[in-house]
Amino acid sequence: MVVEWSEGARRGLARASALFLLLGVVCLVALFGVGLAVGEPTRLFATCLVSGTFLTGVALAGAFFIASHTLGQAGWHVALFRLFEATMLTLPVGLLFLVIAFYDFGHLYHWVEEPIPKKAVWLNVDGFFLRTGIYILLWVVLIWWLHRLSRRLDVPGDLRAFHWLSVASALFIVVFAITESLSAIDWIMSTEPHWYSTLFGWYVFSSYWVGAIALWVLVLVWMRARGIHPYLTDEHIHDMGKYLFGFSIFWTYLFYSQYMLQWYANIPEETKYFVLRVYENAPWFYLLPILNFAVPFFLLMRNEAKRSTFWLTIVALSVLAGHMLDFWLMIYPNVFGAGAPLGWIEVVGLLGALSLFVGVFFWVLRSLAPAPVGHPFFRESLEYHA
């Protein structure tokens, strides 16, 4: 028998979906209406690029969470399985903003107008869109497969579905490891075609991964307060708090490593990236470690804080804003140079895109069962202690 959301839970999810969808539409209509009227088209499309890359990453983080925990034979997360599944199924929202951003392709990627002969084998328009199409096709197919297998776990007894879920997860991890790094190079790093970092794929992953965890924490805190999720316990909240704390330190390690190694080597082709951010967009660069490291590190250090919905909400909001700022800082200085704009266009655009993503997420979540009760580790996820 498939377990369904209670009537009250369905109404709560429907109201949340409608509210965020309305906020997203209002923000985006205002963004494009006023933004085009005042003659700022490149800022609009650059905002869509920031939104598209970040939200696509968050959606992929949902699939990565399912795949990595399935392969690791983890049990604690199964009660929250549909939270991550709904996230990965919201992938089209992130891709929509990427498609909009690519409309202004020539202004966002300078190598289109000023080709670099030594890099033309990779940095060419045909190759860029061919690779982008391959990334998206692979992600859509594998996410569809994971979702199809997950639905078979809505009823007990189908252990073959779990076996194939493990196979699909292993394949996704391999494909994701390659396509995530290459897409980060294509979509983000190539906005500054003369700079490179072998750490960049990992760094981009860490940023949207922690951003996704922060978003999940906020959703779980809201669900706990409203009593919406039938299987959510304090132990799940605690574990997600530990993830938010631990992976914030992981992001900080990569943030420092990328900066320190290139600062120490002092090669002009590498340091120009950080000169543009440290000196010419300084306030925002120094805000990153505060929002993304200092706040979660000091506020969540105590074990009790990781179980406190109050402190988790503060930290998750800080981290989510910090990693959206991180994506802005990866892209905007490359497009606009010194003093890259961060005003109402960017704030309204990012808020609208995030709201649209969350609205669709709640709509998708409402259409799924609360948990895959046929998963062999389902009972473990209800009885474990963090």
N, C-alpha and C positions, 0 to 999 in steps of 0.2 A: 504494500500500500504506500503510495506517495504521500509524504507529509507536506501540507500546505501552510502558507502563512495564515495567521488568524485574521479575522476581519478587521480588527483594530490595527494590526500591523500593516495590512494592505492599504488601509486608508492613510496611515502615517507615511508610508513610502510614496503613495500617489501624491500626497500634498507636498512632500519634500521635492519630488520630481518636478511638479508643476511650478513650485516656487523658484527653483534654480533655473529651470528652462525659461521662465518669464524674465528673470534677472539677466540671464545670458543674452536673450534676444534683445532686450532693451539696451543693454550695454553695447552690443555689436551694431545695432541700428544707429545708436548715437555716435559710435566710433566712425563708421563708414560715412554716415550722413554729414556730420560736422567735419570730420577729418578731410574728406574729399573737397568739401566746400572751402576750407581754409588753405587748400593746396599742399597737403602733406602726404601724398600717396606712398612715397618710399617708407615713411615711418609706419604707415598702416600695414604694408606688406612685410616689413621687418618685424613688426609685432606679431603678425600671423606666423612668421617663421619661428620666432621664440616660442609662441604658444604651440605650434604644430610639433616641433621637435620635443618639447617637454611633455606634452600630453600623449604623444605616440610612445614615448619612453615609459610613462606611467602605465599605459595599457599593456605594454610588453612586460613590465615588472609584474603584473598580475599573472601572466602566463609563466614567467620565470619562477615566481613563488610556488605555483602549483607543481611545475616540473621538478624543481630542486627538492622540494619536500617529499614528493612522491618517490624520487630516486633515493632519497635519504631514509625512506621507510619511517618518516615522521608521523606521529599520530595526533599531536596536540592541536594541529591547525584544521582538522577535518570539519569541526563544527562551523568554522568560518570559511570553508572551502568556496562557497558561492559568492562571498565577498570578493575574492580574488578572481573568480570566474567572470563575474559581472564587470570587473575592471578590464579584463582582457577583451571582453566582447564590446567594449566602448572604443576600441581601436579606430573605427571609422571617423570619430570626432577629431582625433589628432590628425589623421590623414587628410581630412577636409581642410584644415587650416594650412597644411603643407601645400596642398594643391592651390589654394588661394595665394599663398606666398610666392609660389613659382610663377605666378602671372607676371611678377616684376623681376623675373630671373636675372636680367642683365644688370640691374642696379644693385642687387644683393650679392652677386658673385662677379667681382671685378675682372676675373680671368676670361669672362665672356667677351668683353670689349678689348681687353689687353692680354691676349694669349701669352702663355709662357712656354716657349718651344720645348724646353727640357722636360716639362710636365704634361705636354699636350696629349701624350698617350693615355693618361688618366683623366686629366682635366679638359674634357671636351663635352659639348652639349649632348651629343648622341650617347656617349658612354655614360654620362651622368644619369640621364633618364632611363637608359636601359638597365643600369644597376638598380636604380630606385624601383623600377617595375619588378625586378627580380626579388628585391628585399620584401616588398609588399606582398607579392604573390606567395612567397614562402611563409611569411608570417600568417597570412589569412588562411592558407591551407592547414597549417599546423594548429592554429588556434581553433579552427573549425573542428579538427580531429579531436583535440583535447575536450572541446565542449560536447561533442557527440558521445564520447566515451563517458564523460561525467554524467550525462543524462541517464545513461544506462545504470548508474549507481544510485538512482533515486529509489530503487526497490532492492531489498536484500536478495542474495543468492547468485548474482552474476559475477563470479570471481574472474572469469575470463576478461570482463571489462576492465578490472583492475590490472590484470596482466598487460593488456594492450595499452592501458593508461601509462604504465611504466615504460613500455616501448616508445610510445609517442613522446613521453617526457624526455627520454634519452636523446631522441632525434632532435627535439626542439632545442635542448641545451647545446648540442653541437652546432646546429644552424644559427642559433642566437649568438653564440660566441663569435662567429665569423661576421654575420650580417650587422650586428650591433656596432662593432668597431668600424666596419667599412661605411655604414650609414653615418656615423658620427664624423668620420673624415669627410665624406661627401657633403653632407648637409650643413655642418657647422665649421669644421676646421678649414674647409676650402673657401670660406668667406675671407680668409687671410691666406692666399695661396703661397706666399713666400715663407710662411712659418710652419713648423711641424713639431710634433711631439709624439714619441712612440707610446707614451702613457695616456694619450688623449682618449682613446676608446674606453679604457677603464675608468677614467675620470668622469666622462659623461655618464657612463652607467651608474657610477656611485651617486651622482647628483640626482638623477631621476628615481633611482631606487630608494634613496632616503626620502625624497619628496613623496613617493608613493606610500611609504610606511607612515609618514606624517598624515597623509590623507586618510588612510585606513584607520589610524588611531582616532581621528576626529569623528569618522563615521561610527566607530564602535562606541565611543563615549556618548554620542547622541542616541544610538540604539539602546545602550544600557540605561540612560536616563529615562527614555520613553518606554522601556520594556518591550521593544519591538522584536528582538531576536530571541527565539525560544531556547536556544542552546548556549547563548553567550554567558560566560561566567567571569568572575574577577581574575581567575587564573589566565584566561585568554588576554584580558586587558594587561595583566602584568607582563606576559610574554611579549606582547607588542610594544610595551614600554621598554623592555630590555632590548628589543630590536632597534627601536628609535635611538636609544642611548648608544648601543654598540656600533651601529652603522654610521652614526654621526662622527664617531672617532675614525672609522674606516675612511670616510670622505675626507676628513682633516688630514689623514696620513697621505692620501693621494694629492690633495691640494698643496700641502707643504713639499712633497717630493717633487712634483712637477716644477714648482717655483724655485726651490732650493738648487736643484741640479742645473737648471738653466742659468740661474744667477751665478752659481759658482763657476761654471764653464765660461760664462761671459762672451759667448759667440754672438755677434751683432744680429745675425739672422734669427737667432732664438730669443734674445733679450728684447727685441723690438716689441714682441707681443706683451711682455710685462711692463715695459716702459709706458706703453699706451694706456695701461690700466692702473699701474701704481702711481704714476705722476700726472697723467692727463685725464684720468677718470677716477681720481684717488678716493673720494669719500665712499663710493660704492664698493671698491675693492676691499677696503678695510672693514666694511660692514659685514662681508661674507663670513669671516671666522667668528664674528660675534654672534650672528644669528644662527649659524650652522654648527658651531662648536661650543662656544662659551655658554650659551643659553642651555642647550641640552646637557652639557657635561656637568655644570654646577647645579642645575635644578633637578636633574634626575639621578644624581650620584647616590642618594639614599634609596634604599630598597623600598621604603614606604612611598616615596614620590612616584615610583613606577606603577603603583597601584592607585594613585590619586587621580581621579578624573580632572580635578582642578589644575594640577601641575602638568598633567599630560596635555590638556587643552592648550595651555600657554605655550608649552614647548613645541607642540605640533604646529601651531599657527606660526611661530617664529621660524621653524625649519621649513615649512611649506613656502612661506614668503621668501626665505633665504635662498632656496634652490631655484625658485622662479627668477630671482634676481641673478643667480649664478648663470642661468641660461641667457638672460639679457646681457650679462657681462661677457659671455663667450661670443656673442654675435654682434651686438650694437657697435662697440668700438671699431670692429673690423669694417663695418659698413659706413659709419659716420665719422670715424677718427676721434680726435681730441674733443672732450666735452660732449660726448654722445648724449642725445636727448633722453631724458626720463621724466616725462610729464603726464598730463591727463590722458593723452592718447595711449601711452603704454600701460598705464594703470587700469584704465577702463577696458582696454583691449584684452589684457591678461585676465582681469576679473571676469569679463564676459565669456572668454574662452573656457576658463576653469568652471564657471557656473554652468555653461552648456554641457561640459563633460560630466559634471556631477549630476545634473538633471537627467541625462541619458543613462548614467550609471544606475540611479535609483529606479528608473523605468525598467531597465534590464533586470535588476535584482528582484523586482516585484514579480517578474515573469518566471523566475526560477523557484525551485523548491528551497526552503531555508537551509537544508544541508543534505548531502548524499548519504542517506541512512543505510544504503547498501555497501558503503565503503567498509572494508574489513577493520579499519582502525577507528570507526565512528564512536564506538562505546568508549574506547580509550580516551578520545578527545573530551568526553564528558566527565571522566573520573580522575584525570591526572591532576597533579598539584605542581605548580610552577616552582 
